[in-house]
Amino acid sequence: MLRSNHPQTQAEIDAEHARAVRIIDEAFPRHGTPRSDVFKAGASALLKYLLAGTPVRCPYEPGTVEYDAFYAGVESGKKIYCHTEER
């Protein structure tokens, strides 16, 4: 039987998604360096993947500014995950 450290029930997944949102809100406070919603969505997507196993799916076409911002956010999400105390 395969084992996973990821949540198994929908309630656990929802809790991990909420935790990812909390972490992003703390990482990008309103008074800090402004980041686009697309950038923050990429960071959030990566945290949801690491915390809950939810696949990262970029809704933007390659070659667009939004695509680049999303994946810049994904890269930022890696750093945030490594430095968060809430893991």
C-alpha positions in Angstrom: 0.0 0.0 0.0 1.3 3.4 -0.9 1.6 5.9 1.9 1.4 9.7 1.6 2.2 12.5 3.9 -0.5 14.5 2.2 -4.0 14.9 3.6 -6.4 12.1 2.7 -9.8 13.6 3.3 -11.4 16.7 1.7 -11.6 18.4 5.1 -7.8 17.9 5.5 -7.1 19.2 2.0 -9.3 22.2 2.7 -7.5 22.9 5.9 -4.1 22.7 4.2 -5.4 25.1 1.4 -6.5 27.5 4.1 -3.1 27.3 5.7 -1.4 28.0 2.4 -3.6 31.2 2.0 -2.6 32.2 5.6 1.1 31.8 4.8 0.8 33.8 1.6 -1.1 36.6 3.4 1.7 36.8 6.0 4.4 36.6 3.4 2.9 39.5 1.3 1.4 41.9 3.8 -0.6 44.8 2.4 2.1 47.3 3.5 5.0 45.4 2.0 6.3 45.2 -1.5 3.4 45.0 -3.9 3.0 41.8 -5.8 0.4 41.0 -8.5 -2.5 38.7 -7.8 -1.1 36.4 -10.5 2.3 36.3 -8.7 0.6 35.5 -5.4 -1.6 32.8 -7.1 1.6 31.1 -8.3 3.1 31.1 -4.8 -0.2 29.9 -3.3 -0.4 27.1 -5.9 3.1 25.9 -5.0 2.2 25.9 -1.3 -1.0 24.0 -1.9 1.1 21.4 -3.8 3.6 21.1 -1.0 1.1 21.0 1.8 -1.8 19.2 0.3 -0.5 17.5 -2.9 -2.7 19.6 -5.2 -1.1 19.8 -8.6 0.1 23.2 -9.8 -1.8 24.2 -12.9 -1.1 27.5 -14.6 -4.2 29.0 -16.2 -2.2 31.2 -18.5 -0.7 30.6 -22.0 3.1 30.3 -22.2 4.8 33.5 -23.5 2.4 35.8 -21.7 3.2 38.2 -18.9 0.7 36.4 -16.7 2.4 33.0 -17.3 5.8 34.5 -16.3 4.3 36.2 -13.2 2.6 32.9 -12.2 5.8 31.0 -12.4 7.8 33.7 -10.7 5.3 33.3 -7.9 5.9 29.6 -7.9 9.6 30.2 -7.4 8.9 32.6 -4.6 6.6 30.0 -3.0 9.5 27.6 -2.8 11.5 30.1 -0.7 8.4 31.0 1.4 7.9 27.3 2.2 11.5 26.8 3.2 11.4 29.7 5.6 7.9 29.4 7.1 7.5 28.3 10.6 4.1 26.8 10.0 5.2 23.7 8.1 
